[in-house]
Amino acid sequence: MFKLKEIEVITGGKLLDADPEKEIKGVSTDSRTVKEGDLFFAIRGPKFDGADFAMEAVEKGASCVILPFGKGPSNIPRILVDSPILALGRLANYKIKKMNTRVIGITGSLGKTTTKELIYTLLSARFKVYKSKKSYNNNIGLPLTILNAPKDIDYLVLEYGTNHPGEIAYLTYIARPHIAVLTKIARSHLEFFVNTLNVAIEKAGLFEALPPKGIALVNAETIHLDEIEKRIPPLVKKIFYGVDKGDIKPDRYTLEEDKTKFLVDGEELILPLPGKGMLENAMAAIVVAKELGIPLHEMKELLRNFRDESMRMEIINLESGFKIVNDAYNSNPDSLLELFKTFKEQKDKRLIFVLGDMLELGDKAPELHREAGQQFVATGHKILFTCGELAKFISEEAAKRGAEVHHFQSKKDLQDALLNFVRRGDIILFKASRVVQFEDIIKNLEDKLK
């Protein structure tokens, strides 16, 4: 990949106690998963300091450690830098400039990862494609994706995430996109952005980084569309996609409980995921694939067999007759409302919604959780389990409007109550912010409801 003497120059650091000609084999920021020959970046997080694990990384086979000046052991191969995070970005930027690849960048408040997975799936039929893992979309995950990518790829599909102003600009410095997709703006990260207009301006920074003759895809049904559009450079090709609006949209569509059927340019297509939001993600991917020369008939089977990342509208059918919908990777007020709209109450099956806290909403958090409780009942739903300090506001509002509500402070109490409450044929839907980690409950339910 790179020799240590190159890395010293690229990162602006100082190489010590190491062979300058030694070549690294990979990069890592986690001492637990370091492989032989890796370059280990000792990054400091809110709950740990990578410098404390520098020796462990070397003992596991790391060729060298990137450390901040004045930190870490002095008897290991190391490069001292101003900031390991910035050094990681500089190295990724250097690598991508040397790669003969085109970057497809995706941002938005809703559907980034699913859109990325769909684009990767459709393009892989004809091209060599590499994608970011899971939601590797921040100032650590994005450069790690680039540094671990093979050199001989046609397209690199990246997510560009942000929860603070200025982060998109930094990520586009690392990797300037050739094709940029903005899914939809929603009420997320309001603790740091205050309002959705600021979210839209930040996300539109992905378009501002496009080169002349780049391609900008915008969800035509997003809020602040005018504000976003004026940030697209004049020589960039603009495409507005959507479900009910846009230059490119389905001729017709049918939303079913476990799949979506739709018609595009005379081609009948099926996506094995429910909901209008998932159809929007599919339309973005279809537009990208069409722009790159892939005909719709080649996409048909790829869409039919598509499997999303886990915990994103993941439907788990148990042999015992229960169905679990795991949409618990993350949550914000708008994605939660989409879940309410996607699933309709049925006469012969109970829908049981299990909701946790939505985080990073700032001072508006109680108000927005109360709004979710109102929307729960307004969309026709009846049975609600909640867990968490903020989620109690969802329950309070839903209870006022006649819903059957069960609120718990601990996940253990929630799990025990669910096991006593559910019966064969129930559909149990989970959604919460990532930090809540509802997957623990879901795994236990799967095991006990078999």
LUMTORZA-733202 format. One record per residue (C-alpha): x, y, z. Coordinates in Angstrom, 2 decimals. Layout:
# residues N
+---------+---------+---------+
|       x |       y |       z |
+---------+---------+---------+
|       X |       Y |       Z |
...
+---------+---------+---------+
This chain:
# residues 450
+---------+---------+---------+
|       x |       y |       z |
+---------+---------+---------+
|    0.00 |    0.00 |    0.00 |
|    2.41 |    2.72 |    1.25 |
|    5.92 |    2.75 |    2.62 |
|    6.39 |    4.34 |    6.02 |
|    8.56 |    7.08 |    4.56 |
|    5.67 |    8.05 |    2.24 |
|    3.22 |    8.07 |    5.12 |
|    5.55 |   10.32 |    7.10 |
|    5.45 |   12.91 |    4.30 |
|    1.74 |   12.58 |    3.50 |
|    0.66 |   12.95 |    7.11 |
|    3.18 |   15.67 |    7.94 |
|    4.51 |   13.54 |   10.79 |
|    7.80 |   12.35 |   12.26 |
|    8.84 |    8.71 |   11.79 |
|   10.66 |    7.14 |   14.72 |
|   12.11 |    3.68 |   15.52 |
|   10.93 |    2.16 |   12.22 |
|   12.30 |    1.09 |    8.84 |
|   11.32 |    3.85 |    6.35 |
|   11.16 |    1.28 |    3.54 |
|    8.67 |   -0.97 |    5.32 |
|    5.33 |   -1.17 |    3.52 |
|    2.06 |   -1.38 |    5.41 |
|   -0.60 |   -3.94 |    4.41 |
|   -3.70 |   -2.31 |    5.83 |
|   -5.02 |    0.27 |    8.29 |
|   -6.88 |   -0.04 |   11.57 |
|   -8.29 |    2.14 |   14.34 |
|   -9.26 |   -0.77 |   16.61 |
|   -6.52 |   -2.62 |   18.47 |
|   -8.85 |   -5.61 |   18.89 |
|   -8.92 |   -6.27 |   15.15 |
|   -5.37 |   -5.29 |   14.15 |
|   -3.83 |   -7.61 |   11.55 |
|   -0.19 |   -8.36 |   10.77 |
|    1.37 |   -5.46 |    8.86 |
|   -1.35 |   -2.91 |    9.68 |
|   -0.84 |    0.78 |   10.31 |
|   -2.66 |    1.55 |   13.58 |
|   -4.16 |    5.01 |   14.09 |
|   -4.32 |    5.78 |   17.82 |
|   -7.49 |    7.87 |   17.75 |
|   -8.98 |    9.34 |   20.88 |
|  -12.71 |    8.84 |   21.42 |
|  -15.18 |   10.01 |   24.06 |
|  -14.63 |    6.87 |   26.16 |
|  -11.12 |    5.73 |   25.19 |
|   -7.73 |    6.91 |   23.99 |
|   -6.13 |    4.88 |   21.21 |
|   -2.68 |    5.82 |   22.51 |
|   -3.37 |    3.54 |   25.49 |
|   -3.61 |    0.59 |   23.09 |
|   -0.57 |    1.38 |   20.94 |
|    1.64 |   -1.28 |   22.51 |
|   -1.12 |   -3.88 |   22.22 |
|   -1.49 |   -3.07 |   18.50 |
|    2.25 |   -3.58 |   17.90 |
|    2.22 |   -6.84 |   19.86 |
|   -0.59 |   -8.05 |   17.58 |
|    1.51 |   -7.31 |   14.49 |
|    0.99 |   -3.66 |   13.58 |
|    3.93 |   -2.38 |   11.54 |
|    3.64 |    1.15 |   12.91 |
|    1.42 |    3.36 |   15.05 |
|    0.20 |    6.87 |   14.26 |
|    0.36 |    8.80 |   17.54 |
|   -0.18 |   12.43 |   18.56 |
|    2.96 |   14.30 |   19.57 |
|    3.71 |   13.67 |   23.23 |
|    1.49 |   10.59 |   23.56 |
|    2.02 |    6.83 |   23.74 |
|    5.06 |    4.60 |   24.32 |
|    8.45 |    5.70 |   23.02 |
|    9.88 |    2.27 |   22.20 |
|    7.65 |    1.22 |   19.28 |
|    7.62 |    1.98 |   15.52 |
|    5.61 |    5.19 |   15.31 |
|    4.82 |    8.32 |   13.37 |
|    4.06 |   11.36 |   15.52 |
|    1.45 |   13.71 |   14.05 |
|   -0.66 |   16.72 |   15.03 |
|   -3.87 |   14.65 |   14.96 |
|   -4.33 |   10.94 |   14.10 |
|   -7.83 |   11.69 |   12.73 |
|   -6.52 |   14.38 |   10.38 |
|   -3.61 |   12.12 |    9.41 |
|   -6.11 |    9.41 |    8.51 |
|   -7.96 |   11.85 |    6.27 |
|   -4.77 |   13.06 |    4.57 |
|   -3.70 |    9.52 |    3.78 |
|   -7.13 |    8.62 |    2.39 |
|   -7.19 |   11.78 |    0.26 |
|   -3.74 |   10.95 |   -1.13 |
|   -4.77 |    7.39 |   -1.98 |
|   -8.02 |    8.27 |   -3.72 |
|   -6.25 |   10.81 |   -5.91 |
|   -3.97 |    8.03 |   -7.14 |
|   -6.85 |    5.61 |   -7.80 |
|   -8.50 |    5.46 |  -11.20 |
|  -11.98 |    5.26 |   -9.76 |
|  -15.16 |    7.32 |   -9.68 |
|  -16.86 |    8.16 |   -6.40 |
|  -20.60 |    7.92 |   -5.84 |
|  -21.52 |    9.84 |   -2.70 |
|  -24.77 |    9.55 |   -0.77 |
|  -26.07 |   11.85 |    1.94 |
|  -29.42 |   12.72 |    3.51 |
|  -31.26 |   12.26 |    6.78 |
|  -33.13 |    9.13 |    5.70 |
|  -32.15 |    6.05 |    3.72 |
|  -28.44 |    6.66 |    3.10 |
|  -27.27 |    3.14 |    3.89 |
|  -30.08 |    1.35 |    2.05 |
|  -29.53 |    3.57 |   -1.01 |
|  -25.81 |    2.80 |   -0.85 |
|  -26.51 |   -0.95 |   -0.67 |
|  -28.95 |   -0.76 |   -3.60 |
|  -26.52 |    1.22 |   -5.76 |
|  -23.75 |   -1.25 |   -4.95 |
|  -26.02 |   -4.19 |   -5.81 |
|  -27.12 |   -2.80 |   -9.18 |
|  -23.65 |   -1.64 |  -10.26 |
|  -21.91 |   -4.86 |   -9.24 |
|  -23.61 |   -6.64 |  -12.13 |
|  -21.32 |   -4.85 |  -14.60 |
|  -18.55 |   -3.11 |  -12.71 |
|  -15.94 |   -3.60 |  -10.02 |
|  -17.48 |   -1.77 |   -7.08 |
|  -16.46 |   -1.22 |   -3.47 |
|  -18.69 |    0.26 |   -0.75 |
|  -18.41 |    1.53 |    2.78 |
|  -19.22 |   -1.08 |    5.41 |
|  -22.33 |   -0.61 |    7.54 |
|  -22.60 |    3.15 |    8.21 |
|  -18.94 |    4.07 |    7.83 |
|  -19.83 |    7.64 |    6.95 |
|  -17.92 |    9.94 |    9.32 |
|  -14.40 |   11.37 |    9.56 |
|  -13.08 |    7.96 |   10.61 |
|  -15.29 |    5.52 |    8.71 |
|  -15.08 |    7.22 |    5.31 |
|  -11.25 |    7.41 |    5.13 |
|  -10.98 |    3.85 |    6.49 |
|  -13.20 |    2.68 |    3.64 |
|  -10.95 |    4.38 |    1.10 |
|   -7.73 |    3.05 |    2.61 |
|   -9.06 |   -0.52 |    2.68 |
|  -10.50 |   -0.36 |   -0.85 |
|   -8.81 |   -2.29 |   -3.69 |
|   -6.99 |   -0.08 |   -6.17 |
|   -8.51 |   -1.58 |   -9.32 |
|  -12.19 |   -0.65 |   -8.88 |
|  -14.47 |    1.23 |  -11.23 |
|  -16.71 |    2.80 |   -8.59 |
|  -16.41 |    3.56 |   -4.90 |
|  -19.79 |    4.03 |   -3.17 |
|  -19.52 |    6.15 |   -0.03 |
|  -21.89 |    7.54 |    2.57 |
|  -21.31 |   11.09 |    3.74 |
|  -22.76 |   11.57 |    7.22 |
|  -22.86 |   14.60 |    9.47 |
|  -24.18 |   15.61 |   12.86 |
|  -22.24 |   18.90 |   13.14 |
|  -21.91 |   21.81 |   10.68 |
|  -18.85 |   21.59 |    8.43 |
|  -18.47 |   17.82 |    8.41 |
|  -19.68 |   17.30 |    4.83 |
|  -17.12 |   19.85 |    3.60 |
|  -14.35 |   17.94 |    5.36 |
|  -15.49 |   14.60 |    3.97 |
|  -15.63 |   15.99 |    0.42 |
|  -12.07 |   17.26 |    0.88 |
|  -11.08 |   13.65 |    1.53 |
|  -13.13 |   12.22 |   -1.34 |
|  -14.71 |   14.48 |   -3.93 |
|  -17.76 |   12.76 |   -5.48 |
|  -18.43 |   12.45 |   -9.21 |
|  -22.07 |   11.45 |   -8.65 |
|  -23.90 |   12.79 |   -5.58 |
|  -27.24 |   11.60 |   -4.20 |
|  -29.31 |   13.45 |   -1.59 |
|  -32.06 |   11.17 |   -0.27 |
|  -34.25 |   13.34 |    1.95 |
|  -33.92 |   15.97 |    4.67 |
|  -35.59 |   15.19 |    7.99 |
|  -35.58 |   16.28 |   11.61 |
|  -32.31 |   14.69 |   12.67 |
|  -29.34 |   16.01 |   14.69 |
|  -31.34 |   19.09 |   15.65 |
|  -29.29 |   19.36 |   18.82 |
|  -26.44 |   20.63 |   16.63 |
|  -28.27 |   22.06 |   13.59 |
|  -31.25 |   23.68 |   15.36 |
|  -33.56 |   23.36 |   12.34 |
|  -34.00 |   21.36 |    9.13 |
|  -32.94 |   24.28 |    6.92 |
|  -29.46 |   24.10 |    8.43 |
|  -29.50 |   20.32 |    7.90 |
|  -30.38 |   20.88 |    4.23 |
|  -27.62 |   23.46 |    3.73 |
|  -25.06 |   21.12 |    5.30 |
|  -26.13 |   18.10 |    3.25 |
|  -26.19 |   20.15 |    0.01 |
|  -22.47 |   20.65 |    0.53 |
|  -22.06 |   17.28 |   -1.18 |
|  -23.33 |   18.87 |   -4.43 |
|  -21.06 |   21.89 |   -4.06 |
|  -18.09 |   19.52 |   -4.26 |
|  -19.14 |   18.04 |   -7.62 |
|  -16.86 |   18.66 |  -10.61 |
|  -18.12 |   20.08 |  -13.92 |
|  -20.19 |   17.41 |  -15.71 |
|  -20.82 |   15.66 |  -12.41 |
|  -24.30 |   14.32 |  -11.65 |
|  -26.56 |   15.50 |   -8.82 |
|  -29.56 |   13.36 |   -7.83 |
|  -32.09 |   14.96 |   -5.49 |
|  -35.22 |   13.47 |   -3.98 |
|  -37.88 |   15.73 |   -5.46 |
|  -40.11 |   15.24 |   -2.41 |
|  -37.67 |   16.52 |    0.18 |
|  -38.22 |   19.67 |    2.19 |
|  -36.06 |   22.72 |    1.37 |
|  -35.74 |   21.64 |   -2.26 |
|  -35.23 |   25.20 |   -3.52 |
|  -32.43 |   25.81 |   -1.00 |
|  -30.75 |   22.59 |   -2.05 |
|  -31.11 |   23.17 |   -5.78 |
|  -29.42 |   26.56 |   -5.74 |
|  -26.32 |   24.93 |   -4.26 |
|  -25.86 |   22.63 |   -7.26 |
|  -23.09 |   24.02 |   -9.52 |
|  -24.23 |   25.26 |  -12.97 |
|  -22.29 |   22.72 |  -15.06 |
|  -23.60 |   19.74 |  -13.10 |
|  -26.37 |   17.51 |  -14.49 |
|  -29.42 |   17.71 |  -12.19 |
|  -31.87 |   14.82 |  -11.85 |
|  -34.92 |   14.95 |   -9.57 |
|  -36.23 |   11.51 |   -8.64 |
|  -39.07 |   10.43 |   -6.41 |
|  -42.15 |    8.31 |   -5.97 |
|  -44.96 |   10.79 |   -6.57 |
|  -42.90 |   13.70 |   -7.92 |
|  -39.75 |   14.13 |   -9.99 |
|  -38.23 |   13.79 |  -13.44 |
|  -37.96 |   10.06 |  -12.87 |
|  -40.59 |    8.25 |  -10.81 |
|  -42.58 |    5.01 |  -11.02 |
|  -45.46 |    4.86 |  -13.45 |
|  -47.37 |    3.16 |  -10.64 |
|  -46.61 |    1.35 |   -7.41 |
|  -48.22 |   -0.87 |   -4.78 |
|  -47.04 |   -0.91 |   -1.18 |
|  -47.55 |   -4.30 |    0.46 |
|  -46.82 |   -5.60 |    3.96 |
|  -43.49 |   -7.22 |    3.07 |
|  -42.62 |   -5.91 |   -0.40 |
|  -43.15 |   -3.15 |   -2.92 |
|  -44.27 |   -3.64 |   -6.53 |
|  -43.69 |   -0.85 |   -9.04 |
|  -43.52 |   -0.10 |  -12.75 |
|  -40.72 |    1.93 |  -14.33 |
|  -40.60 |    2.52 |  -18.10 |
|  -42.80 |   -0.51 |  -18.67 |
|  -40.69 |   -2.85 |  -16.54 |
|  -42.46 |   -4.56 |  -13.60 |
|  -40.15 |   -4.53 |  -10.58 |
|  -40.35 |   -5.95 |   -7.06 |
|  -38.39 |   -4.79 |   -4.03 |
|  -38.55 |   -7.19 |   -1.03 |
|  -38.85 |   -4.26 |    1.40 |
|  -42.03 |   -2.44 |    2.43 |
|  -42.73 |    1.26 |    2.53 |
|  -42.62 |    4.38 |    0.41 |
|  -39.24 |    5.32 |    1.88 |
|  -37.69 |    2.11 |    0.61 |
|  -39.17 |    2.75 |   -2.84 |
|  -37.56 |    6.20 |   -2.82 |
|  -34.20 |    4.55 |   -2.07 |
|  -34.72 |    2.09 |   -4.92 |
|  -35.55 |    4.89 |   -7.36 |
|  -32.32 |    6.70 |   -6.49 |
|  -30.32 |    3.54 |   -7.17 |
|  -32.18 |    2.86 |  -10.42 |
|  -31.42 |    6.37 |  -11.68 |
|  -27.72 |    5.99 |  -10.88 |
|  -27.58 |    2.60 |  -12.61 |
|  -29.40 |    3.94 |  -15.69 |
|  -27.01 |    6.89 |  -15.90 |
|  -24.13 |    4.41 |  -15.95 |
|  -25.63 |    2.37 |  -18.76 |
|  -27.34 |   -0.51 |  -16.97 |
|  -30.74 |   -1.36 |  -18.52 |
|  -33.79 |   -1.92 |  -16.33 |
|  -34.21 |   -5.55 |  -17.37 |
|  -30.81 |   -6.30 |  -15.86 |
|  -31.86 |   -4.71 |  -12.57 |
|  -35.03 |   -6.78 |  -12.21 |
|  -33.62 |   -9.88 |  -10.51 |
|  -31.07 |   -7.87 |   -8.56 |
|  -33.87 |   -5.83 |   -6.99 |
|  -36.06 |   -8.88 |   -6.38 |
|  -33.24 |  -10.61 |   -4.49 |
|  -31.95 |   -7.54 |   -2.68 |
|  -30.97 |   -7.91 |    0.98 |
|  -30.39 |   -4.76 |    3.00 |
|  -28.01 |   -4.29 |    5.90 |
|  -29.41 |   -5.78 |    9.09 |
|  -31.67 |   -3.69 |   11.35 |
|  -33.10 |   -1.66 |    8.47 |
|  -36.69 |   -2.73 |    7.92 |
|  -35.39 |   -6.28 |    8.41 |
|  -38.31 |   -8.70 |    8.46 |
|  -37.79 |  -11.85 |   10.52 |
|  -40.46 |  -14.54 |   10.09 |
|  -40.30 |  -17.11 |   12.89 |
|  -41.56 |  -20.66 |   12.37 |
|  -43.67 |  -20.28 |   15.50 |
|  -45.86 |  -17.75 |   13.70 |
|  -44.38 |  -14.51 |   15.02 |
|  -43.03 |  -11.78 |   12.77 |
|  -40.38 |   -9.32 |   13.97 |
|  -39.65 |   -6.10 |   12.07 |
|  -36.20 |   -4.87 |   13.07 |
|  -35.91 |   -1.22 |   12.03 |
|  -33.85 |   -0.36 |   15.10 |
|  -30.61 |    0.82 |   13.52 |
|  -31.60 |    4.43 |   14.09 |
|  -34.60 |    6.68 |   14.57 |
|  -35.74 |   10.26 |   14.12 |
|  -39.24 |   11.78 |   14.09 |
|  -39.67 |   11.49 |   10.32 |
|  -38.36 |    7.95 |    9.90 |
|  -40.58 |    6.89 |   12.80 |
|  -43.62 |    8.41 |   11.11 |
|  -42.68 |    6.52 |    7.94 |
|  -42.75 |    3.28 |    9.96 |
|  -46.23 |    4.13 |   11.30 |
|  -47.47 |    4.76 |    7.75 |
|  -45.84 |    1.65 |    6.28 |
|  -47.61 |   -0.88 |    8.51 |
|  -51.40 |   -0.93 |    8.67 |
|  -53.49 |   -2.47 |   11.43 |
|  -55.06 |   -5.81 |   10.51 |
|  -58.17 |   -7.63 |   11.78 |
|  -56.47 |  -10.98 |   12.29 |
|  -53.02 |   -9.88 |   13.53 |
|  -51.86 |   -7.56 |   16.29 |
|  -49.22 |   -4.94 |   15.54 |
|  -47.06 |   -4.28 |   18.60 |
|  -44.75 |   -1.28 |   18.29 |
|  -41.67 |   -1.25 |   20.53 |
|  -40.09 |    2.21 |   20.55 |
|  -37.06 |    3.71 |   22.26 |
|  -35.51 |    7.14 |   22.63 |
|  -34.72 |    9.31 |   19.59 |
|  -31.49 |   11.14 |   20.35 |
|  -29.70 |   14.34 |   19.22 |
|  -32.91 |   16.35 |   19.05 |
|  -31.80 |   19.04 |   21.49 |
|  -34.33 |   21.14 |   23.38 |
|  -37.12 |   19.91 |   21.10 |
|  -36.71 |   16.28 |   22.15 |
|  -39.69 |   16.07 |   24.57 |
|  -41.94 |   17.91 |   22.10 |
|  -40.95 |   15.68 |   19.18 |
|  -41.44 |   12.51 |   21.22 |
|  -44.90 |   13.73 |   22.23 |
|  -45.64 |   14.41 |   18.56 |
|  -44.66 |   10.80 |   17.79 |
|  -47.22 |    9.59 |   20.33 |
|  -49.90 |   11.68 |   18.66 |
|  -48.93 |   10.36 |   15.22 |
|  -48.96 |    6.78 |   16.50 |
|  -52.67 |    7.03 |   17.22 |
|  -53.44 |    9.30 |   14.21 |
|  -52.07 |    6.60 |   11.86 |
|  -54.44 |    4.05 |   13.40 |
|  -52.18 |    2.09 |   15.74 |
|  -53.21 |    0.66 |   19.10 |
|  -50.52 |   -1.26 |   21.03 |
|  -47.34 |    0.46 |   22.16 |
|  -44.36 |   -0.58 |   24.29 |
|  -41.73 |    2.07 |   25.05 |
|  -38.44 |    2.21 |   26.90 |
|  -36.34 |    5.19 |   27.97 |
|  -36.52 |    8.66 |   29.48 |
|  -37.64 |   10.32 |   26.25 |
|  -39.79 |    7.49 |   24.93 |
|  -42.09 |    7.90 |   27.94 |
|  -43.41 |   11.06 |   26.23 |
|  -44.49 |    8.93 |   23.24 |
|  -46.42 |    6.67 |   25.60 |
|  -48.01 |    9.54 |   27.51 |
|  -49.45 |   11.12 |   24.36 |
|  -50.57 |    7.80 |   22.89 |
|  -52.27 |    6.84 |   26.16 |
|  -54.19 |   10.15 |   26.23 |
|  -55.63 |    9.22 |   22.84 |
|  -56.73 |    5.71 |   23.82 |
|  -53.78 |    3.51 |   22.85 |
|  -52.83 |    0.49 |   24.97 |
|  -49.49 |    1.59 |   26.40 |
|  -46.72 |   -0.16 |   28.36 |
|  -43.69 |    1.91 |   29.40 |
|  -40.46 |    0.67 |   30.99 |
|  -37.24 |    2.25 |   32.16 |
|  -35.06 |   -0.82 |   31.56 |
|  -34.71 |   -3.07 |   28.54 |
|  -34.81 |   -6.13 |   30.81 |
|  -38.24 |   -5.17 |   32.16 |
|  -39.41 |   -4.40 |   28.62 |
|  -38.24 |   -7.77 |   27.35 |
|  -39.89 |   -9.70 |   30.19 |
|  -43.17 |   -7.87 |   29.67 |
|  -43.10 |   -8.49 |   25.92 |
|  -42.55 |  -12.22 |   26.38 |
|  -45.60 |  -12.38 |   28.66 |
|  -47.72 |  -10.25 |   26.34 |
|  -47.14 |  -11.57 |   22.81 |
|  -49.10 |  -14.38 |   21.23 |
|  -48.77 |  -16.41 |   18.04 |
|  -49.42 |  -14.36 |   14.91 |
|  -48.29 |  -11.03 |   16.37 |
|  -46.13 |   -8.61 |   14.39 |
|  -43.58 |   -6.92 |   16.67 |
|  -41.92 |   -3.76 |   15.32 |
|  -38.78 |   -2.24 |   16.86 |
|  -37.35 |    1.26 |   16.34 |
|  -34.99 |    3.47 |   18.38 |
|  -31.76 |    5.42 |   18.10 |
|  -28.63 |    3.33 |   17.64 |
|  -27.33 |    3.82 |   21.18 |
|  -30.44 |    2.10 |   22.63 |
|  -29.27 |   -1.24 |   21.14 |
|  -32.64 |   -2.93 |   20.78 |
|  -30.90 |   -5.78 |   18.95 |
|  -30.23 |   -7.37 |   22.36 |
|  -33.96 |   -7.72 |   22.98 |
|  -34.65 |   -8.83 |   19.41 |
|  -32.07 |  -11.63 |   19.61 |
|  -33.52 |  -12.86 |   22.91 |
|  -37.05 |  -12.76 |   21.51 |
|  -35.97 |  -14.72 |   18.45 |
|  -34.45 |  -17.40 |   20.67 |
|  -37.43 |  -17.63 |   23.03 |
|  -40.24 |  -17.36 |   20.48 |
|  -38.94 |  -20.07 |   18.17 |
+---------+---------+---------+
